[in-house]
Amino acid sequence: MPGGVVLTGTTDTSRIEAPVTLKAYLMCAFAAFGGIFFGYDTGWMGGVLGMKYFIRQYTGLPYPDPNDALAVTNFHLTARDQSLTTSILSAGTFFGAIAAGAIADFIGRRATIIMGCVIFSIGCILETASTGLAVMVVGRLIAGLGVGFISAIIILYMSEIAPKKVRGALVAGYQFCITIGILLANCVVYATQNRDDTGSYRIPIAVQFLWALILGTGLFLLPESPRYYVKKGKLEAAAKSLASVRGQPIGSQYIQDELAEIIANHDYEIQVVGCVGYDCLHLHQHLLLCHHLGVIVGEVFPLTIRSRGVGLSTASNWFWNCIIGVITPYLVGTGKGQANLGAKIFFMWGALCCVSFSFAYFFVPETKGLSLEQVDKMLEESTPRTSSKWVPHSTFASEMGLTEKGLSIGHAEHVVIANEKSQV
């Protein structure tokens, strides 16, 4: 195409993803840092609710006489207040995750995560400044909105930029970082719990600013997802982003082959799925699959509905977190009308784990070693029980004719023309 740049794909299924450098691995691993952010936020509340100073501050009760067993027993927040302060965060994350899917399609994955950090920081300010339940609850709700943005889109962002060989490990690393965040929260709470001033609870809350600052600043320096640019039709930006993510020269044939595969897959999805909105049949099918499945959420949705699908799946997770947060104080409470299950509540959690295990065994497909585009094809051609035996046999670029006719992506001076590809 005169004056333009022509991009062609490959028929070789082993060449649809560029080799990845150490820089690219580190870039993807940083995104998993969002897990510490989320884990810490969920981890500090349990310890703070048991702090003597916090209980006195929020209930007005005097410190009990150690010899007065009844006073000691009654020195705690009511089940209602515990339920409210614990569950209101999940209520915020539920609405945040729902909104994040559409926002990530409008302004980008990276910008949505940064916006989540800003919203979270506003909520954190209110939590830190609070001296009563009302401000704390409002702060938790706003912070929850930010966490909803981050928890949904960080998984999406990691899935879209991570190399296929380690995508599962990186997303699982996000889950591992959540546990590290919970550990750090408990360490800070343990260090401040005996303070007889507002620092006992304000210090653990304020530490969250550090995680928001690190994550927001880091994401500001990282590139946008190339798949987002493809979805928006910004192919030159997609090429530059993909080259940065993979640590390869923008003129590399590998970059061109992978970009062509992403573009061809997106065109195929639009033709076959025929829908980019919430009423899409694929969205409902994949939502059933992704309910409560963290690692696979970012992998199984087509690009046309991926951000909305991930947002709704994550919102579903937060909805049930909210329900658990509401009911647990009443299930384990010893007051009048409460279930007083104590340790027996773990039988309930264990039964739910058994249900989840059965669902994962029978209904979750194997996506190991496949690119996101190959996952789309695998879901078309196999079932969850046979997915582990599925082997890529063709590329979307060949099916959509890009290996023959090519595709013009505009006047990008650093992208080589098809007949002048660099040798690799």
Phi, psi and omega in degrees: 000116186304128177077347181256182179244128183254125181254128176240156181257194182229155174265354182275113183293344180274354184248015184274001174223132182290147173302148188246139179268171179299321178303317181294321178297316180296323179297316180291322182295326180299324181300332179292347179300336178303336178295322177297318178305308183289316182298319180296319182296325179277344187271333187279336188296317181303317180289321181295321180297339179263359180289135182298315182296319180298317180298315179297318182296320188265345180247338184081002179286141176284159175301134183283153172290125181304336181273353180261095186300321181294318180295321179296317180296323184271358182274084178194164174291149178294159178302325179298313181292321177297316179299316182295310184293331180280315188278338185295331175298314180294328175297317177296318181294328178301309181289326178296318180293321178298314182290328186298325181301311180291321181295321181295331175283338184269313184248353179109157182293312184297314181295327180293320178295317178298319177299320177299321178297320180293313180298317179300318182298323177297314178297323180295324177300315180295319179298315182294322182280347188293145172232006180209171188294321186300309181292322178300316181295316178298317178298318179296321180296314180294316177300323178298322177302316179295317179296325177298316176303309187291312186296328179282311191276335178295324176294317178298313182298314180297317181297325184278341180251345186284143173297145186298330183292332183236013183300315179297319180294321181290318179291323174294327176298328174299317177296321178297319178297331176299316180292326176296319178298318178297318178299314180298319179299316180292327177295316180294317179299318180297324182287335185249357190297333184265002176292141181255048177206180183294342177298339181301320179252337181287325179297309178301324180289316185292334179302335181299333178303324181298315181294320179296320180294315181296312183294314181297316179294317180297316179293330177297330182270343181275157179284160174288159177295127178297331180290330174296316180296322177297316180299325180274358180079013180265078190287327177295316177296324178297319179296316180294319180294317180296320178297320179292316181295321182273350180068033183240156173297145182295338179272002181297140177296328177299317179297318180295319180295317181292318179297319179298322179294319179296316180296314181296321179296318179295317178297320179296317180299318180297320181289316187278311181289320176067025184201141175234012184246187184289339184277010183287134180300320180301322181299314182294320180297315183286331176297321177298321181290321191272354183305118178070014181250098187297308187293319188279346183304317184279000187252330194263349179276140172297155183301327183298331182234012190298311185294320178291322178296315178296319179299314180291322178296316178294322178298322178299318177299315181290329177300313180288330172299319180297315179299316179296319178297326180287315190273334187300315179302329179280330179289324183258352182294155182252004182284177181296131179083000180261156192287332180053046180288330182060225181292344181294345179295338180290340172295323177295311179298320179296320179297319178294324176296322178296319177297316179297320178299315180296319179297314181297321183293320187265336190237353182262124181283159176270123182245009184301133174075008181252143172288166179299326179290321178291329176299319177303313181293320179299318180294333177288322193253356182218177176248165179305324182285337181251001187297329182294340181265354182288136180236133178302135183233352179203169178246154176293329179299319179288321180294326182267005174082011182287340179286344182252307185268339180073181182215129177279129179243020174096197187260077178255104192293340182266356177262125186285150178288154188308316184276006179235026182300144176290150179275137179231000000 
